[in-house]
């Protein structure tokens, strides 16, 4: 079968290509798609799970959730309606069956918000460069909060001095622990890419320039697996970006998959408002620092991602897209 009752083969490929633009930890792209007679199934590619940085698959699920949101937007962009069922087989084990099933039915043309977010899927990039120091506009922050809540998650801005200090310390602590773990460094190196035709992994051009000291209130993840780990990121804070926490009330695999959709709706909403973003994931990589961060915000809910947000510098050049796997590598047509 090369098409479904509702989706042509070409439209299936377009949807999967759009889903493939989603961000993922270390650009592992840990997803597979299967076209069925009802729509599409999203499956985890556990061969791409990071055994050191993501031993329980939490960030794999966030990554797949981001891809799921992209697919939903692409379906809405085609004037169709996606109905998502999470863990339809009844088990939330990563390799027990689909993470989610999308049943596709006829519908109305997409509204302006869906169209805007769909367009943003082609322009959103992780931007680890310094941001402009101007304050994020209040209406943008409100839009980001609404975006998280639309996907049954919540967003908290770090506008309290004590909470910013706690979060900064925990990020720095986790960053130091990861960068001084040989297994973590080896795993990071295995996903670093220098070949121009690479289709996944971390391109060398995202590595922070080691010749220029980077001064930031929050430690930026160091992808330089060649130089001394993290050495050039240890100076006192100058950059003071807006930082937000995205969380969920629960922490089951289904909550994590929803959190990935919420995270990506926040990122796309930021892109649509001309705002740049990058993750500060070190403190949520490690369960110990993630739990400490949870207590810092009152112990309610579970932190799923930390995101750095700000306006690009006026002279910032457009970023090149990170590599993506071909559709044929991730799509199975029944």
N, C-alpha and C positions, 0 to 999 in steps of 0.2 A: 504494500500500500504506500502510495506517495502523497496522499492527501487525506484529510479528514472530511467529514460531512460539511464542516463550516470553513475550514482552513485549506487553502491551496498549498501545494508544496512550496511555492515561491514565498507565500506569506509566512509559512512556518519558518523558513530560513531567515526571513527578515526579522521575525520575532526573536529567534535564537541569537542572531547577530547582535541585536539590540541588547538582549540579556547579557551577552558576553562582554559588553562595555562596562559592566558593573565593577566596582573596586573589590579587591580581595587581599587578604593578608599576604604580603610578599609577592603579590600578583601571581598567586598559585592557580587561580581560576578553577577551584575545586568542584566543578559542577558538570553534570551531563543532562541532556534533554532527550526525551523520547516522545515522538509523535504517536498519538493513538486515535481511535475512532471518536474520542470525545474532546480532544484538544491536545494537551501537553502534560507530560510528567517531568518533574524536576527530581534528579537523583544526585546524591553526593558521590564525588569521585574521591574515595578515601585513600587512593594511592597518592593523592596530592596533599594529604593532611600533614601538618608539621608536627612531628613527634615530640620535639623539644619545646617549641614556642606555643604549641596548641595541643597538648596531650589529650584533652577531653573533647576536642572538636568544637569547642564553643565558637571560635572565630571562623572555623569552616562554615558553621551554620549562619553566622552573621554574613559571611561572604555570599552564601547561597541565597539568603534572604534578600540581599541587595539585587542579585540577578533576578529573583522572583518579581520584585517590584518593577524592574525594567521590562520584563515580559508582560506584566499587567498593563503597563503604560503603552507598550507597542500594540497590544490587542485593542485597547481603547482607541488608540490612534487609527486603527483600521475600521472603527465604527462598530466594534463587537464588544460583548460583555464577558469578562473573565470571572468565573466563580471558583475561588480557591478553597481546597480542602487540604489542611495540613496533616501530615502523617495518615493518609487514608487507609493504610493497611492495619492501623491500630497499634503499631509498635513504633517507638521513637528511636530505635537503634539506627545508626547512620546507614548501615548496609542491609537493613531488613526490608527495604522497599522504597518507594518514592518518598522524598521529603514533603512533596506537595503535588497535588493534581490540579490542573487548571481545566475546568470544563468551559468551553467557549460556546456562547449562544449569540444570536443576533441582538443588536442593540442600537442605540442612538449615536450620532456623531459625538466624538469627544468634546468636552467642554474646554473653555480657555485654559483652565488650570492644568488639565491633563496634557493639552497641547504644549503648554509652556514647559512642563516637566519633561515631556518626551523630547523636545528640542534640546533640553539641558543635558540629556544622556550623552549627546555627541560633543559636548563642550566641557563637561565636568572633568577636572584633572586634580590629582593631589598636588598641592603646591607647598613645598617645604621651605620656600624662600622667605626672607623677611617681609613683613606686611607693613603697610602704611600705618602710622601711629594714630590716625583719627579713630574716634569712637564709633562703634557699630551703631547704625541708626536704630532707634527703639522699634520702629515698625518692622524692621528686618528680624530683630530678635523675636518679636511676637509671631511673625510668620514661621520662624524655625520651631518655635514651641508648638504652634498649631500643627505643623508637619509631623512632629513626633507623636502628638496625641491622636492624629488621624490613624496611626498604625498601632494604637493601643500601647504606646510607650510614653515616657515623659522626658522632658529636657530641663536641666537646671544650669543656669549661667553662674559661673564662679565670680560673683561680684562682692563676695564677703572676703575681707582681707585674711582672716584666719583660715578659711577654707582654701583660698588660693595658696597660702603657705603650705598647708597640709598636703595639698595635691602636688605642688611643685616638689616637695621633699620626697613623696612617695614615687613620683615619676623618676626622679634622680636616683633614688635607691634601687628601683627595679632596673633602670638603665644600666647602672653599675653592675648589678648582679648578672644581667644577661651578657654584657660585654666582657665579663671576666669568667664566663662559663665556656670552656672549650667546645662542648657539644653544641651550644647555641651558635657560636661563631662558625663552626663547621657546617651547620644547617643553613645559616645565612649565606655562607659562601657557595653552597650547592645551588642556591636560588639566585645568585648574582650572575648577570649576563653581560658579556662584552660583544658577542657576535651580532652583527647588524640585522641578521635574519631571525633572531630569537622570537618566539611567539608567546613566551611567558617569562616570569621571573622579574628581577629588579635590574633595570638598565643601569649601566655605569653612570649615566649622566644625572641620576638622582642623588648621587653621593655628594654630601656637603663638601664644599671647597676647603681642603685642609690648610690652604695657605692663608686664609683669612679667619681670624678668631670669630666665632659666632657667639654673641652675647644675648642670652634669652632668659627670661624668668622661668620658662619651662624648657627642660632639656629636649632637644629635637633628636629623634632616633638616628643613630649613626649607622649608615649602611656601608661604611668603608671597612671592608674586611682585609684590606692590605696594610693600612697604617695602624698606629697604636690605637687601641679601642677607646673611642670617645674622648681622646685627649683634648681635641680642639673645641669641645662643647662645654667646657667646665668653668667658664668665666662668669662673673656676676651678672645679674640680669640687667638688660637694657630694653630688649623687646618685651612688651607687656601686652600680648594679644588677648582678645576675648577667648575664653575657653569654656566649653559647655560639656556637661555630662549627659549621656543618653542612657536611660535605664528602663527596667521593667519591674513590675510588682513581683513576678515569679522568675524562676531561673531554670525551668525545665527546657528541654530541647525545643519545644514549640514556642516558648517565650523568646528563646534566642533567635529562632527563625523570624519571628515577628520583629525582634529588635533590629535585625538586618534590614528589613523593609523600612522601619522607622529611620534608621541611620541614613539610608540612601535617600529617602524622601527629604530629610533635612539637608543632605549634601546637594541634592538637585535644586531645592528651594534656594539655598545659598547661591548656587551658580546662577540661577535665574535673576537674582538680585545683584549680580556683579560682585559677589563676595567669594573670596578664596578660602579653601579649607585644607587641612591635613590632620591625620590622626596623631594622637599622643598615646599610643597603645601600650607603652611599656608597663604601666601600673596595673593594667587589666590583663596582661599576659600571664602574670604570676598570681596564683590564687591567694597567696599570703598578702600581697600589697593590694589586691583587689578587695579583699575583705577589710583591710584597714581603711581603705578609701570609703567603703560602704558605711563603716562606723563614723567616719568623719562627717558624712551628710545625714547622720541621724539614725542609720540602721534600717531605714525604710526602703524596701526594694533592692534591686541589684544593678550595679553599674555595668553596662555592657560596652560602652565606648567613650573615650575622651577625644574631643575634637577641638582643634585650634582654628580660629575663625578671624578673618580680617580682610580689609581691602588690599588689593595688590598695589605695589608701588607704582607711581605714575609712569615710570619708564620700564616697567616689567614687560619682557617680551612674552609672546604666547608660548605656552609649553607644548612640546611635542607629545603626541599620545603614546602611552605605554603599549607594548606589543600585546596582541590578542591571538588566541588560538583560532584556527580556521573553523568555520561552522561544521565542516565535515568531520572534524575531530571530536565534536561534542554533541552531535545530533544523531539520533537513531530513528530512521523512518521505518515503521512497521509495514 
